[in-house]
Amino acid sequence: MMKGIVLAGGLGTRLHPITKGISKQLLPVYDKPMIYYPISVLMTAGIREVLIISTPDDLGGFEKLLGDGSFLGMSFTYAEQAKPEGLAQAFIIGASFIKTDPVCLILGDNIFYGSGLQQKMQRACEMASDQNDPKATVFGYYVNNPGRYGVAEFNAENKVISIEEKPLEPKSNYAITGLYFYPNSVIEIAKTIEPSARGELEITSVNERFLQQDQLNLELLERGYTWLDTGTVDALSQASDFVEVIEKRQGLKIAALEEVAYEMGFISKEKAVELAKDLEHSAYGQYLLERFK
């Protein structure tokens, strides 16, 4: 069964002074805490066991917000990342949680939106879970400033040729997003990669290892998809504006966890209504009550 990890650590220094007293992933993106968005992505992929990794100071805030996840038909557990030493460290910290299962890692400050994403993720789950020919999957998104990201070079069949971290001369405009599906072998790979020049276990090094083993699949998020990284003040504001526009235009919320849990069959309608009533004094709760009529 596919496990999920939300990496919600870091110091949020690019958002100081906002994040000096609170985790970035607990900040609001329009009408919900930021972490609701990556959790909803995992839920949509059918993942029900999730490990949330954060700093020792911030874990209590996530536990207060989310509890053990049982109210959503989920299971949330928590682990500390004492020092941010690279994204790949998540697989070492989470090894006892992952056990012998494949795993999906999503960054706590990433937002994904688009019709068809669920199907792409389900395909990625199947590939990572294949006992005979397991493959990792990364998601590529067209950006106009690829030098800020890990960049995938690929051929006409979307087969990855190379991956470069923040290249000076990018070989494509496709950035690798903060959503990764891996076979269980990612644990041992993470343990054996060398820290980069900045002293971190880079996710690019993990992806390169799967590429060398001919086990790396690329899914492109093309026109019609949105990928937002909310790590700066401008990006956080733009993400809130985006969510507000979509929600007000459609009348449907993005990443309302109670709604996702009900639609995925994780909770009954009776439970969904009960959760909505607990929130009925907010516009969010009123929305849920209307949806669960």
N, C-alpha and C positions, 0 to 999 in steps of 0.2 A: 504494500500500500504506500502510495506517495506521501511523504511527509513534507511539511512546509516550514521554512524559516523566514522570519522577518528580522532583518538586521536594522535595528533602530538605535544604534550607538552614536559615537562621535560627540564632539563638543559643540557643534553648531556655531563655530566661530565666525562664519560668514554672515550670520544673522545677529551677532552681538549688537546691542545689549539685550535684544529680545529674548535670547536663549540663555542668558546668564542664570536665570532662575527656573527654567523649565526646558524639558527636552523639546527639540525641534519637532519631533514626530507627535507631540501632544498639542502643537499649535493648531488653530482652526484653518482649514481650507474651506472657505465659505461657511457652511453650516455643520461641519463635522470635524472631529480631530483628524489630523493628517493620516494617522496610522490606519484609520478605517479604510482608506483607499487600497493600500496593498493587501490588507486582510481580505477585502472583498474579492480581489483578484484570485487569491488562493482558494477562497470558497467557491468561486465560479468554476475553478478548475476541478472541483470535487474533493479538494484537500480539507480534511477535518481535524488533523492533528498538527498543531502549529507551535513552534518554539519562537519566543520573542527574546531577542538578545539586545541588551542595552547596558548602559553604564550602571555601576552600583548605586549612584545617587538617583537615577531616574527610574529604575525598575519598579519602585513602589507606586509611582504614578500610573504606569501601565497596568499593574495588578489591580489598582483601585478602579480604573476605567473598565477593564475587561474581565477581571476575575479568572475563573478557570475555564470560561467559554461555554459551560454547560447550558447556559440560558439560550445559546444559539445552536445547540446541538453540536458544538465544537469542543475541542480540548486544547486549552492554552497552557503552556508551561513557560518558564522564564529562566534565563541564564545571564550571567554577568560577562561583560567584556571590559575588563579592568582598564585596558589601554587599547585604543584603536590601532591595531597592527595589521590592517588589511582585510578586504572582504573575504578572502579565502580562509581567514581565521575562524569564520563562522562554522565551518565544517569540522574543525578540531574541537571548538567549544561544544558543538552540537553532536559530537560523535555518539555519545551514549543515548541521545534522543533519537537519532537517525537509525541506529542499530544496523539492521541488514537491508533496510529499505532504500529505494531511490528518494531523491530530495529535490525540492524546488526552493531556491533562494530568491527573495525579492527584497529590494532596498526599501526601507521605511519612508523615504521621502520621494518615491516615484509614484506617478499616477498614470494609469493606462486606461484608454477608453476607445471603444470601436466595435462595431458589429462584426462578428466572426472571430473575435479574440478567444472566446471559449473553445471553439473548434480547434484553433491552432494550439492552445494549451493542452487540450485532451490528446492531440496527436503527439505533443512533446512528452506527455506522461507515458503514453504507450511505448514510445521509443526508448525512454529511460528505463522502463520496466521490462523490456524484452530480455529474457534470460539468455537467448541465443546470440543476439547481436545488439547489445545495449548501446545507445548513443545519447550524447548530451545535446541540448538544444539551446541556442542563444537567439535573441530577437534583434534584428537590425532595423534602424529607423533613420530615414533620410534627414540630415541636418545641414545647415549652411555653414557651420563652424566645426567640422569634424575633428580638427586638431585638438579640441578640448576633451575628446573621449577616446575610448578604445575603438579602433576602426577595423571593420571587416572588409577584406578584399575577396571577391568571389567571381566565379565564371558565369557563363550564360545559363548553366543548370543550377545556379545558386549554391554551388559547392564552394566551401571556403578554401581559399588559397593561402591567406595569411591574416594574422591579427597583429595590430600594432597599438601600443598604448600612447596616446597623445602624440602622434607623429607630426613632425615639422612639415612633411609633404605627404598628406593623406592619399592613399591609393583608391579611396572611394569616399562618397559622402554618407556612408551608412555607419552610424554609431551603434555600438552594442549597448543595449539598454540594461537597466537594473533588474532583469528577470531572467533566471537561469534554471534549466532543468537538467539534473545530472543522475547517472547511475550511481549505485552505492560506492563504486570505486573512487568517487571524488574524495572520500575521507582519506584514503591512503595517498592520493595524489597531493592533497593539501598538506599532508604531513611531510612530504618529500621535496616540495618546491623550495627554492632558496628565496630569502627576502630580497626585495629590490634595493636599489641604491638609496631609497628613502626609508628603508628598514621595514617594509610592509610585505605581507604575503598577498601578492596581486592576483586578482581574479583572472587577469589576462594570462598569467603563467599557467593557471589551471586550464583555461580554454586552449592554450597552445599545446598542452600535453594531450588533450583529447584530439586536437587536430593532428598531431604527430601519429596518434594511434588510429587515425581515420575513423574517429568516433564523434565527430562534431557536425551537427546539423544546424543550418541557418534558416530561420523563419523571418521573412521580411514583413514589417508593418508598413504597408504602403499607404497611398491616399485613402483617406477615410478613417485613419487611426490617429489617435493623439497620445503622445508620450511626453510627460512633463516631469522635470526634475526640480523640486521646490527648495533648492539649497541656498538661494539668495533672496533678498528682500523683494527684488523685482519679480523673480520667478514665482515666489509665494503669492504675491499680489495678482500676477497674471493667471495663476492656477485658480485662485478664488474667483476671479472674473469669469474664467472659462466655465467653471462648475455652475456659477450663478446663471449665466446666459443659457446653458443647456437645460438646467432644471426649470427655469422660468418659461422657456420656450416650449418644452415638451410636457411640463407638469409631472415629470418623473425624476426621482432622485438618483444620483450616482452614489454608489457605495453605502446605501442604507443597510447596515448589516442584518437587521431584523428582517427586512424585505428579502434580501439575498438568501438568508437561511430558510425562509418559508418557500421561496421559489425553487430552491435546490432540494427541498424535501427533508431538510435537516430538523425542522420543527413543524408541529401541527398548526392549523389555523387558530385553534384555541390558545395555544402558547403565544402565537404571533400577536393576537389581540390583547392578551395579558401584558405582553411587553409594551405594546403601543399605549395601553392605558396608564402604565407607569410613567410615560413621557407626555401625557396628554396636555400638559400646560405649555408645551413648546410647539412651535410650528412643525417641527420634525415629528413629534408625536401625533399631531393632528393629521399630518400627511399619512402616517402609517395606519391610523384608524380608518381613514378613507380608503386606503388600498386594501385593507383586510375586511371590508364590509362583506 
